[in-house]
């Protein structure tokens, strides 16, 4: 026993002395070694000869700085104006490309443009431009967040509200100019339904599964600001009424002349759109200025206050990251991506009629399901990630907040734009679409009114979304399109 203890003590002393001597030797040399002997960290597993690798560490760090560093690039502080300008352009490009893993789909951008310019088949043109818009939407979201970081809470929230649904707005404007009013209406409704049912359902499902248990092991639910839920659901009910009333009026005027009915619906829709836009501005003033406390995040299940370490961890996690792009750089990215999206949207919309003519898909399914997936892909991922992190107020803001923007801002704006360019865009949606929207609003209101969520409620919302999508997929290809054409004429 004594011999074993002596050998153990000798070994410990030897290791400590070896680390001390080896560390000093490493520091006394040129400061570069392949072992663990940097700053006195040499141990018994380090090689006896420190200089076993001839690779220049400066060369490695240069390429890492050039290609992988998201904060700066070589040459950005150069005294040569040309070098500095080129380095800054490369830095903006690099930071933008590294902003999200989904940017790997940017490979479809040149393919989509070439397919549209070369007039390939409708399926190829639509598919390639469809996948090209997804990463462009993610870049657009990144640039918007970079600008919002520097503008403060109120103005930043307004910027996010304005550009959060930019992709849907661009695609819808292109479709409206082309006279594809049924595609515009379906894409607006589809964006609302995807946010209310698909995104919110995924947030509740994933967040509920990952945060199912409290610190003491008991089952728990995620919570969010109840004031936010009540206010947003009331606004969604109002937007639902703005669709039901034109449909009801159209049904009542069954004995009127078709032209008179169309004029009545146009007058009602345009007047309603003005009211909805005013209410949206009032909602922004209410949420961002006079009643901000109603929308403050709720503390999640006491997890942050269970102990001091938990509170510190949450505080550190919620620290805002520094913006990676300057305001002018972010604005340049925003403009460039918007222009690209407009080209892809133009090619995609032009291919819709030929795609529908194949008889395999309807315009309603394209607008209701496919286009919202393109526009909301980045938001979908963001909402699910923050829900898993137990930040349900932020997830609710992304999901329901985006729905309110579409219902009270984007859709009325498109009605007014149609008025300006001579397109009879109205709030009279096809009857089945109106019923589906009203049912979705009712279900979501019952689900979120208590300020709590769990994975079962998420599964219910996802189930309803799949049912609605299946109904549009199962309907005859041109049946609903024909009804919409009769309504518009």
Phi, psi and omega in degrees: 000316180294319178297321179296317179296321179296316179297322179296318179295318179298317180298317179297314180297321179297316180297316180297316180293322179297316178297319183294311182292313181299320179296318179295322180296321180295321180286331181283343178275210185276011176081010181229122178214157181272347183272199179264023187267025177273128180058039173078023182258018179292139177225188185289348178266357179283149178292149181292329179255112187293326187265070180261349180239133184264004183292136180279118181294332178295324178294318180296314182294329178296311181293325176295317178296321183288321190255331190241346181285119184274356184255333181201173178219154177300133176099353181292339178250021182290151177280344178280118184301320181294315179298318181295319180295312179295322179295322180290322176298316178296321181296317178297317179297316182295313181298321180293317181293327181271006185289336182203148178293336183288349180292352175298337178286356176299345175300336180281347182298304178295327179295317180295318179295318180293320180296320178290320180291322181277357178057054174292183178298156185300321181296316180293315181298313180296313185294313183295318178288330175299310181287337178288326183288333182301306178292329176296325175295322178294319177295320178298318177296320179297314180296322178296317178296323179296321178290317183296330180302327187265357186256000181087174187293311186290304181293325176297320177296324178293320178297316178298321179294325183284316186260356183298330180243034184296324183295312178300321180295317180296312180299320182291322178296317178298316179293323180294319178297328179277000180081012181272067186294323180295326177292320179297312181297317180294323181291324176295311179295320180296323178295319178295314182294322180294324178287317182290320188254308184288305183293309181297322177296318177295322177297313179296320183292306182291317178297322179292324179288315183285339181236042185287331187244140175283170179304331180274003177093353181280157179291143183216169177240155173278149182236158177210169184298120183292327178298322177298315182297315182294316182293313182294323178293325176296319178293323178293323176296322177297316179295326176295319178296327180293341175267325183289320184297313176299322178295320179294319179297318179298322178290325180290324183275042184289337181266355181281162176295146183301321180293319178294321177298316180297320179295321180296317180294322179296315180298315179297315183294317181290320176295318178296322180297319178298318179295317180296321178296320177296319179293325178294317176298320178294324177296319177298316179296322179294314186280328186260349184230295191280326185231048181297328184296332179295338185252011177289143183297143174277147177286129191282099166056021179071010182293327182283338183254008180297324174203170183296323181295322179296317179296320179295319181296317180294319179298319179292323182292329185270003176295133182288138177282150177289142177300141181269339180240148173288165183298320180289323178295316179296321178295322178296316177298319180300314181293315182298317181291322178299318178297316179299316181298322180297321177295313180295320178297322179298312179296320183293317180294320179297335182271355186294313182300316179293325179292318179293327180297340177290345179079008183263346184204152181255161177297324181296319179292322177298312182288322186281326187247308190286310183298318176299327177297319178298310187287331187253010184301313181295318179295324179300312182296316181300313182298318180293320180297313182290332176292320176297327177280007176070029176253073188288333178296319177293319178297319177296322179296322179289316186283294184288324179301319178294323178297319179296320179299317180294316186287320187256346182242302188290309182298311175299325179296323178291325175298316179292323177295318176300322176299320183289325185257007175084022176255128186282060177286128181230176174265011177272097179272163176300146189303315181295322177296319180297317179295317180299319179294316181297318179296318180299317180297318180297314181296316180296321179299314178296330184284320189257355188294339179273357179074018180226157179214157175210175186292334179293317177297322177298318178296324178296315180295318177297320179298317178296321179296317180295322179297314180295316179298320179295323179296317178289327178290323184281342181291148178306148191305315186249008184294306181291326177299322181293321178297316180296321179297320177297320180296315183290331181273000000 
